[in-house]
Each structure stands twice: as C-alpha cells, then as structure tokens.
Amino acid sequence: MNSSFCIAVHALVYLNHMQKVLSSEELAQNVCTNPVLIRKVMSRLKKAGIVDTKGGNNGGYIFTADAETLTLERIAEAIDMQFVGSPWRSGDIDKECLISSGMGEIMQNICAQLDEHCRKSLRGITVADIDRKILKHEKEPKIDEKA
C-alpha cells in the first residue's frame, strides 16, 4: 500500500466529518503530510467526482460523495491504486529454460489476482464506516474475508 491511498482515505473521512471547505494546508495538518501531496491526491479525487473545489481566499476542497456508499474500493480506483505488484520481473521470456521464460508471467498473474482480492475486500468498507468507528467507537470495519 502506498501513502496516496492512506492520504485519500484520511482526507475524505476528515472532509466528511467537517462538512465544510478545507484548504490543502488544513488537510495536510490533519493528515500530517505536505500540502503538495494533498493537492496531488485530491486532484484525482476531484476528477472522480468524490470532492469538489472552491477557489479564492477561503477556497479548498469539499466532500461531495455519499459517505454511506463511497467504498474504499472506489477511492482506490480513483487514485489508480495498485495494492500488490512488482515493477521488477524475474526471468527472461527469451530463454530456453521453461522456468526462466515462464516465471515472470506467472508471478504477474499471481500479483494481479492478489490485487483484485484486495479490491474486492474493500467493497464492504465505506467512509461512513470509518467515521463511525473513530467518532462513536463502534465496531471496527472488517475486510470481507469471503471476497
């Protein structure tokens, strides 16, 4: 998991809770990160229709999605999150050795299946679930183990 996903979820839960326009500086202070990283992540969320922006001196971001239906899977899709993968590929497809020529594709397929499993598991967790857990001390949102 990379920091963009954590930043996105944290910022969205905070925006949902505050129910007002917040600047990237205000969000960065709560998330404990740099405003530049906030703006980078929020631009993707805006493109996905999850947040909107307001310009001017009191400008910033506002949560526009429905917290009860906005899943962590949709957030991951909005920021093009890959949970499992590797930029490196072992072996060499042009080698005569079947292991060396076949291992890279096999491992890529395994990573793709694991990534899809992660996404399916996040379908059952919403921004509202996280908000309730933090603010009302309700039960912890659980990842769907049957996904």
N, C-alpha and C positions, 0 to 999 in steps of 0.2 A: 504494500500500500504506500502511495506517496503522499506528500504533505498537501497537495491540492485537494484531495478528497476530504481530508480532515478539516482543512480550512473552509471548504464549501459547506460541509455539514454544520460546523460550529457557527459560521456566519449566518446561515439560514435559520438555525434554531434561535440565535440571538435576535435577528431581524424579526422573526415571527413573534418572539416574546415582547419585544419593544414596540411593535406596531407603529413605527414611525420611520421617517427618512434618517439614515445614518451615513455619515461620511466614511470614506475608506480609512481615515485616521481613527475614527471612533471604533470601527470594526477591528482594525489592526490592534488597537489597545486591548480589546476584549479577547481576541484570538491569540494575542501575544506573538505577533508576527509583523512583518513590514507592510506598510500600506501599498507598496508596489505589487506585492504578491496578492494582496486582497483584490486590487483592481484587475489583475490578470485573471484570477478565478471568477470574479464577479462578471467580467465581460462575457465569459462563456455561459454563465447562468442567465444573464440578460438575453443572450442570443437564443437560449432555450425557452424563454418566456417565464422563468421562475422568479426573476426580480425585474424591477424597472429602475430607471434612474431619473433624478431630478437635478437640473442644472442650477447654477447660481451660488450665492454665498451660503445658503442653507441646503445645498444640494447633497446628493449622495444616492444611496440605494434603499429601495423599499421592497419588501416581500410581497409578491403578487400571486403566488400559488396558493393552493388549499393545503394547509399543513396536515390535514387528516388524510389526504390522498397522495401527497408528494412522498414517494418512496426513496430510499437511499439508492435503489437501482436506477431510478430516473436521474438522480443527481450524478451518479457515476457516468451515465450515458452523456449527460450534458457537458461534463468536463473531459470526456473521452478517456475515462479511467481504465487502465488495464491492471487488474489485481495480480495476475500470475503471468509471467512471461520472461523471456530472456533475450537480450539483444545479441547474445552470442550463440552460435550454432556449432555443435561439435561435429566432427567427421568431415568428410568431403564426398559430395554426391558423385564425383567423377572417379572415385577409387574403385578398384575391383572388389575389395573386401566388402561383403554384404553388410557387415556391422558398421563400418565407417561410412558407407554410402547411404545407409538407411536410418541411422540413429538420429540425425538432425530432424528429419520429418516426424519420426515417432515422438520425439521429445516436444516438438512444436505442437503436435496434436494433443499430447497429454496436457501441456500448459493451456491450450485453448479450452479443453474440457474443464480443467480446474477453474479457469477464469469464468466460464459460463456458470459453473456451480456456485461460485461466489456471487455472481449477479442474481441468480435465482434466489439465493439465500437472503438477499437484501430486499426482495419484493415485499416482504411482510413487515418491514420496519419503516415507519413514517417519521417525518419531522415532529408531528404531534406526539408520537410515542416517546421520543427523546425528551421533548419539552415536559411531558407529564412525569417522566422518570426523574428528571432533575428538579423540577419545581414542586412536585407533590409527593415525591418519594414513593411513587407507585412501582410496580414490578418492573424489573429490567426488561427492555425489549430483547427478545430472543431471536436468534437466527433460526430460520426454518431448517431443521435438521433433515427433513424429508426431501428437500429440494434436490 
